[in-house]
């Protein structure tokens, strides 16, 4: 799997690059700013791009805006944001782009195997979203908050779904049986007025895509 890594911190970049190489990834380029990243993607057409949010020159949201640009220009490339920061507005814009996206917080990546799995999942068209990112997005309040009726356990299930986990993987993660997870999933979509679909990713993306909209959620039509 071909990877481009973008981070302005040289030691971080080198460390992640070495880790990826050790696990069989083809690291085709490492860059330190968003402009160079966009050129590298055009030239190399990677399977997945790993990018930090804040890079030169202003160290605000250059990386995340570059990630959005990459998704528009090269929807076949997976984009994994790996950062210390959650930029809610741009995060929602990125996550609503569909499959092959991820958003992980650096300080919460404590397991190498899980990180490597996340990179592979995003590069293969799946998702890898940190539960803390989902919690922050779900915590954004509106005049009428459709998430207010979710129980704590239902929020945990929804967060696990956003990570791209199947029902069986959610059961293992939360130490629940499969039928209990299925019940929670049905309850989540009932409370949010969303029709369940076979594809967990698309269901969660539908929820995240509506977080920045006012008013009630409309039922999502099955595809």
Secondary structure, 3 states (H helix, E strand, C coil): CEEEEECCCHHHHHHHHHHHHHCCCEEEEEECEHHHHHHHHHHHCCCEEEECCCCECCCCCHHHHHHHHHHHHCCCCEEEEEECCCCHHHHHHHHCCCCCEEEEEHHHCCCHHHHHHHHHHHHCCCEEECHHHHHHHHCCCCCCCCCCCCCHHHHHHHHHHHCCCCHHHHHHHHCCCHHHHHHHHHHHHHHCCCCCCCCHHHHHHHHHHCCCCCCCCCCCCCC
